[in-house]
Amino acid sequence: MGISIWQLLIILAIVLVLFGAKRLRNLGGDLGSAIKGFRQAMKEDDSVDSGDSKLENKGSGNVIEGEVTSKKHDNV
């Protein structure tokens, strides 16, 4: 059993009564600004990462192989 459209409308009406339309409008704008800022930060982070990977690819190309002999963890 899912939530029907009538149940969603009742919940929306209760939320509107509790918070008011103006406060919900401000909350929506703040949420939109936060998402926009997050996406912009992710794009900036991707551009920094792609620049770093280009520098890493110019290395000597040596591969270091190893074997795990102990799985002890320090509890610092």
N, C-alpha and C positions, 0 to 999 in steps of 0.2 A: 504494500500500500504506500503510495507516494503522497506528496502534498499536492492538493488540488489548487486550482486558481483562486477559489473562494477563500481557502485558508491563507494563501499568500496575501490576498487583499485585506483580510482582517488583520494580519500581522503588520502590514504596511500602515493601516489606519491607526493601530495602537502606537507604532513608532512615531507617526506624525503627531499624535496627540501628546506623547511624552516629550519629544524633543522640539517640535515646531518645525515649520518648513524652512525658515531662515537659517536655523542652526544646521539642518541637514544639508542645505545648499552650500554653506560654508565648509562643512565637513567633506562634501564631495569635491569641492575645489581644492581643499588642502590635500586630500588623497590623490587627486590628479596631479598636483604639483610634486608630491612626493614620488609618485611613479615616474614622472618625467625626469626628475633629478636622478633617480636610480638608474634609469635607462641610459642617461647621458654619462653617468659615472662608469657604467659597464662598457660603453663604447670607448671611453678614454682609456680604461684598463686594457681593453682588447688591443688598442693601438700601441700601447706601451709594451704589451706582451709580444706583439708581432715584431716590434723593433728589436726586442731582446733576443728573439729566436733567430733573427737574421744574423746578429752578432755571434750567437752560439754556433751557427752553422759554419762560420769562417774559421773554426778551430782546427786543430791538427787532425781530427777525425779518429783519434785513438779510442779504442773501446777497452774498458777495464772490466775484466771478468773476475768474479770472486765466488766464494761459497760461504753460506751462513753456518757457523759452527756452534753458536750459542744464541739462545733467544731470551737471555736475561734482560729484564728491564730495570733501570735505575729508578727508585722511588725518591725523587728529589723534591 
